Amino acid sequence: MQTNVLDRARAVLEQEAKAIRALSDRLDDRFLQAVDRLLHCKGRVITTGVGKAGAIARKAAATLASTGTPALYLHPAEGVHGDLGVVTADDVVLALSYSGESDEVVRLLPTIGRIGACIVAMVGNTGSTLANAAQVTLEVSVEGEACPLGLAPTTSAIAMLALCDALAICVMEERGFTKEDFALYHPAGALGRRLTLRVADVMRTGDRMVVITGDTPLHDTLFSISKARAGCAFVVDAEGRLVGIVTDGDIRRALLRDENALRRATRDAMTPDPLAIVGNPLAAEALAILEDSPRQPGEAPVVDAEGRPIGLIMLKDLLRAGIV
């Protein structure tokens, strides 16, 4: 039984992959026209469809909106009961129906025509009512469904979904949409945080960092680190420029070498010329600097252009901020 199930699953995947490959081979000027219509749309892209095509239309609207093309989904049944009011003459309606004869979608067409919105149809039948009403028609016909009954939209749905993705990505690239633009629309996600959160947003400042001079007794430095819960202290020269760093680990190692180390100057235990983050780069860039360093530090000073400490960046704070 297990072998038969796996064989069937592989057959479904192969049939759907074959349909997408065939769709790729059929791309022509009509696809270019569809990209141009969406790219130069002065209003919004209104996607619509019912059943499985409706689910794909919802996803298409979400993908378009997140990649720089204002878009929303219109349920066709709600459309004929007043929601067609969202459609304007400046909009492009991306209508999905494999048969091209879905009653709910077809009922929208006369009103959309009177409104004056452009219709881009995605159908399996280019002689259908929907195809004939559209200014641009994209064909997504497949040889057959992966469903053994030939009834459930499977292969046809995957082909429609893939073509919607291709359309959205091509429009995005033609628009010059950048990763910074993408982050603007995804501020709450991990990707958005990686592309927008900067060192200044997560670094420790004020009494949460320790800045000392090299002649400060190591005993005092240890208490200052403990009070700030910082894990390290920055050692500066007379002009306030960073010259070294001393961590909890440095102090432990100093004590193992010399039981009187706490009475000595901090400069005797510090690491000179430490790794430092300059300015206010992205927090993700700071994380990469920490990870790429041969020392693999768990923290690093943040310094200004003159080399003066302005903050403390800690690996655990970056983790807590969701950068990783």
C-alpha positions as CSV (number, residue, x, y, z in Angstrom):
1,M,0.0,0.0,0.0
2,Q,2.7,2.5,1.0
3,T,4.5,1.9,-2.4
4,N,1.2,2.5,-4.3
5,V,0.6,5.7,-2.3
6,L,4.1,7.1,-3.0
7,D,3.8,6.2,-6.6
8,R,0.5,8.0,-6.9
9,A,1.9,11.1,-5.1
10,R,4.9,11.1,-7.5
11,A,2.6,10.8,-10.5
12,V,0.5,13.8,-9.2
13,L,3.6,16.0,-8.7
14,E,5.0,15.0,-12.1
15,Q,1.7,15.7,-13.9
16,E,1.5,19.1,-12.3
17,A,5.1,19.9,-13.0
18,K,4.6,18.9,-16.6
19,A,1.6,21.3,-16.9
20,I,3.7,24.2,-15.6
21,R,6.5,23.4,-18.1
22,A,4.0,23.3,-20.9
23,L,2.6,26.7,-19.7
24,S,6.1,28.1,-19.8
25,D,6.5,27.0,-23.4
26,R,3.2,28.8,-24.4
27,L,4.1,32.2,-23.0
28,D,3.8,34.9,-25.7
29,D,2.9,38.5,-26.4
30,R,-0.4,38.2,-24.4
31,F,1.6,37.7,-21.3
32,L,3.7,40.8,-22.1
33,Q,0.4,42.7,-22.6
34,A,-0.9,41.6,-19.2
35,V,2.3,42.7,-17.5
36,D,2.1,46.1,-19.2
37,R,-1.6,46.5,-18.2
38,L,-0.8,45.7,-14.5
39,L,2.4,47.8,-14.5
40,H,0.7,50.9,-15.8
41,C,-2.6,50.5,-13.9
42,K,-3.5,53.9,-12.5
43,G,-5.9,52.4,-10.0
44,R,-5.8,49.0,-8.4
45,V,-5.7,45.4,-9.6
46,I,-9.0,43.8,-8.6
47,T,-8.7,40.0,-8.6
48,T,-11.8,37.8,-8.7
49,G,-12.8,34.2,-9.1
50,V,-15.0,31.6,-7.4
51,G,-14.2,28.2,-5.9
52,K,-10.6,27.1,-6.3
53,A,-10.0,29.9,-8.8
54,G,-11.3,32.3,-6.1
55,A,-8.7,31.0,-3.6
56,I,-6.0,31.6,-6.2
57,A,-7.3,35.0,-6.9
58,R,-7.1,35.9,-3.2
59,K,-3.5,34.7,-3.2
60,A,-2.7,36.6,-6.3
61,A,-4.1,39.8,-4.8
62,A,-1.9,39.3,-1.7
63,T,1.2,38.6,-3.8
64,L,0.6,41.7,-5.9
65,A,0.0,43.9,-3.0
66,S,3.1,42.8,-1.1
67,T,5.3,43.3,-4.2
68,G,4.3,46.9,-5.0
69,T,1.1,46.6,-7.0
70,P,-2.0,47.8,-5.1
71,A,-4.5,45.0,-5.3
72,L,-7.5,43.5,-3.6
73,Y,-9.8,40.5,-4.0
74,L,-13.5,40.9,-5.0
75,H,-15.8,38.0,-4.3
76,P,-18.0,37.7,-7.5
77,A,-21.1,36.8,-5.6
78,E,-20.7,39.9,-3.4
79,G,-19.8,41.9,-6.4
80,V,-23.2,41.7,-7.9
81,H,-24.8,42.7,-4.6
82,G,-23.0,46.0,-4.4
83,D,-19.3,45.3,-3.9
84,L,-18.7,46.2,-7.6
85,G,-18.6,49.7,-6.3
86,V,-14.9,49.2,-5.5
87,V,-14.1,48.9,-9.2
88,T,-13.2,52.1,-11.1
89,A,-12.3,52.9,-14.7
90,D,-8.7,53.2,-13.6
91,D,-8.6,49.6,-12.4
92,V,-7.5,46.3,-14.0
93,V,-9.7,43.3,-13.2
94,L,-7.8,40.1,-13.1
95,A,-10.6,37.5,-13.5
96,L,-9.8,33.8,-13.0
97,S,-12.1,31.0,-14.2
98,Y,-10.7,27.8,-15.8
99,S,-13.9,27.2,-17.8
100,G,-14.4,30.9,-18.4
101,E,-18.1,30.3,-17.8
102,S,-18.4,30.5,-14.0
103,D,-21.8,32.1,-13.5
104,E,-20.7,34.3,-10.6
105,V,-17.8,35.8,-12.7
106,V,-19.7,36.1,-15.9
107,R,-22.5,38.1,-14.2
108,L,-19.8,40.7,-13.3
109,L,-18.7,41.3,-16.9
110,P,-21.4,43.7,-18.2
111,T,-21.1,46.0,-15.3
112,I,-17.3,46.0,-15.4
113,G,-17.6,46.8,-19.1
114,R,-19.8,49.8,-18.3
115,I,-17.5,51.0,-15.6
116,G,-14.6,50.9,-18.1
117,A,-12.1,48.8,-16.2
118,C,-9.7,46.7,-18.2
119,I,-10.2,42.9,-17.9
120,V,-7.3,40.5,-17.9
121,A,-8.7,37.0,-18.0
122,M,-7.0,33.8,-17.0
123,V,-8.9,30.8,-18.5
124,G,-8.5,27.3,-19.8
125,N,-11.0,28.0,-22.7
126,T,-10.0,30.9,-24.9
127,G,-13.4,30.7,-26.6
128,S,-15.3,31.3,-23.4
129,T,-17.5,34.2,-22.4
130,L,-14.9,35.5,-20.0
131,A,-12.1,35.3,-22.6
132,N,-14.3,37.1,-25.2
133,A,-15.0,39.9,-22.8
134,A,-11.4,40.5,-21.8
135,Q,-8.9,42.9,-23.3
136,V,-6.1,40.4,-22.6
137,T,-6.6,36.7,-22.2
138,L,-4.0,34.3,-20.7
139,E,-4.6,30.6,-21.4
140,V,-3.9,28.1,-18.7
141,S,-5.3,24.9,-20.2
142,V,-3.9,21.6,-19.1
143,E,-4.2,18.1,-20.6
144,G,-6.0,16.7,-17.6
145,E,-6.5,17.0,-13.8
146,A,-4.3,15.0,-11.4
147,C,-7.6,14.0,-9.7
148,P,-8.3,10.4,-10.7
149,L,-11.9,11.3,-11.3
150,G,-10.9,14.2,-13.5
151,L,-13.1,16.5,-11.4
152,A,-11.3,18.3,-8.6
153,P,-9.3,21.3,-9.9
154,T,-5.7,20.2,-9.2
155,T,-3.4,20.5,-12.2
156,S,-5.4,23.3,-13.6
157,A,-5.3,25.1,-10.2
158,I,-1.6,24.8,-10.0
159,A,-1.1,26.1,-13.5
160,M,-3.3,29.1,-12.7
161,L,-1.4,29.7,-9.4
162,A,2.0,29.5,-11.1
163,L,1.0,31.9,-13.9
164,C,-0.3,34.4,-11.3
165,D,3.0,34.2,-9.5
166,A,4.9,34.7,-12.8
167,L,2.7,37.7,-13.6
168,A,3.2,39.3,-10.1
169,I,7.0,38.8,-10.1
170,C,7.5,40.2,-13.6
171,V,5.5,43.3,-12.7
172,M,7.5,43.6,-9.5
173,E,10.8,43.5,-11.4
174,E,9.6,45.9,-14.1
175,R,8.5,48.3,-11.4
176,G,12.0,48.3,-9.9
177,F,10.6,47.0,-6.5
178,T,13.5,46.6,-4.0
179,K,14.1,44.6,-0.8
180,E,13.7,47.9,1.1
181,D,10.2,48.4,-0.6
182,F,9.4,44.8,0.4
183,A,10.4,45.4,4.0
184,L,8.1,48.5,4.1
185,Y,5.1,46.3,3.5
186,H,6.3,43.5,5.9
187,P,7.3,45.4,9.0
188,A,6.0,42.7,11.4
189,G,7.7,39.7,9.9
190,A,11.2,38.3,10.4
191,L,12.2,39.5,6.9
192,G,10.9,43.0,7.6
193,R,12.9,43.1,10.9
194,R,16.1,42.0,9.1
195,L,15.6,44.7,6.4
196,T,14.5,47.6,8.6
197,L,15.8,47.2,12.2
198,R,19.1,49.0,12.8
199,V,21.7,48.8,15.4
200,A,20.5,51.9,17.2
201,D,17.1,50.2,17.7
202,V,18.6,47.3,19.7
203,M,21.9,48.5,21.2
204,R,22.3,49.2,24.9
205,T,23.1,52.7,25.9
206,G,23.4,54.9,29.0
207,D,23.7,53.0,32.3
208,R,23.3,49.7,30.4
209,M,26.9,49.9,29.1
210,V,30.1,50.4,30.9
211,V,32.8,52.8,29.7
212,I,36.0,53.1,31.7
213,T,39.7,54.1,31.4
214,G,42.6,51.7,31.4
215,D,43.8,52.6,34.9
216,T,40.4,51.7,36.5
217,P,41.0,48.9,39.0
218,L,39.7,45.6,37.6
219,H,37.8,45.1,40.9
220,D,35.7,48.3,40.1
221,T,35.3,47.3,36.5
222,L,33.9,43.9,37.5
223,F,31.3,45.6,39.8
224,S,30.3,48.1,37.1
225,I,29.8,45.2,34.6
226,S,27.7,43.3,37.1
227,K,25.6,46.4,37.9
228,A,24.9,47.2,34.2
229,R,24.4,43.5,33.4
230,A,26.4,44.2,30.3
231,G,28.9,41.3,30.2
232,C,31.7,43.6,29.2
233,A,33.3,47.1,29.6
234,F,34.8,49.4,27.0
235,V,38.2,50.9,27.7
236,V,38.8,54.3,26.3
237,D,41.7,56.7,26.1
238,A,41.9,60.3,27.4
239,E,39.9,61.5,24.3
240,G,37.2,58.9,24.8
241,R,38.2,56.7,21.9
242,L,37.9,53.0,22.2
243,V,41.2,51.2,22.8
244,G,40.0,47.9,24.3
245,I,37.3,45.7,25.8
246,V,37.2,43.6,28.9
247,T,34.6,40.8,29.3
248,D,33.5,38.6,32.2
249,G,35.6,35.9,30.5
250,D,38.7,38.1,30.4
251,I,38.4,38.8,34.1
252,R,38.0,35.1,35.0
253,R,41.1,34.2,32.9
254,A,43.0,37.1,34.6
255,L,42.1,35.6,38.0
256,L,43.3,32.2,37.0
257,R,46.7,33.6,36.0
258,D,46.9,35.9,39.0
259,E,44.8,35.8,42.2
260,N,45.6,39.5,42.8
261,A,44.4,40.5,39.3
262,L,41.4,42.4,40.7
263,R,43.8,44.9,42.3
264,R,45.5,45.6,39.0
265,A,44.6,48.1,36.3
266,T,41.9,47.0,33.8
267,R,44.3,47.5,30.8
268,D,46.2,44.5,32.0
269,A,43.2,42.2,31.3
270,M,41.6,43.9,28.3
271,T,41.6,42.8,24.7
272,P,43.1,45.7,22.7
273,D,41.7,46.8,19.3
274,P,38.4,44.9,19.7
275,L,35.9,44.2,17.0
276,A,33.5,47.2,16.7
277,I,30.4,48.2,14.9
278,V,30.7,51.6,13.3
279,G,27.8,53.9,12.9
280,N,24.2,52.6,12.6
281,P,24.1,49.7,10.1
282,L,21.3,47.2,9.8
283,A,21.1,45.0,12.9
284,A,21.3,42.0,10.5
285,E,24.6,43.4,9.2
286,A,25.9,43.7,12.8
287,L,24.9,40.1,13.4
288,A,26.9,39.0,10.3
289,I,30.0,40.9,11.6
290,L,29.8,39.1,14.9
291,E,29.3,35.7,13.2
292,D,32.1,36.2,10.7
293,S,34.7,37.3,13.3
294,P,37.3,34.6,14.2
295,R,36.8,35.6,17.8
296,Q,33.0,34.8,17.7
297,P,32.2,37.5,20.3
298,G,28.9,37.6,22.0
299,E,28.9,41.4,22.2
300,A,30.6,44.3,20.5
301,P,31.0,48.1,21.0
302,V,29.1,50.4,18.7
303,V,31.3,53.5,17.9
304,D,30.8,56.7,16.1
305,A,33.0,58.0,13.3
306,E,35.7,59.2,15.8
307,G,35.8,55.8,17.4
308,R,34.0,56.8,20.6
309,P,31.6,54.2,22.1
310,I,28.0,55.0,21.8
311,G,26.4,51.7,22.5
312,L,26.7,48.0,23.2
313,I,25.3,45.4,20.8
314,M,24.8,41.9,22.2
315,L,24.1,38.7,20.4
316,K,21.3,37.8,22.8
317,D,19.6,41.1,22.1
318,L,19.7,40.5,18.4
319,L,18.2,37.0,18.9
320,R,15.5,38.5,21.1
321,A,14.7,41.1,18.4
322,G,14.0,38.3,16.0
323,I,16.9,39.1,13.6
324,V,17.9,35.4,13.4
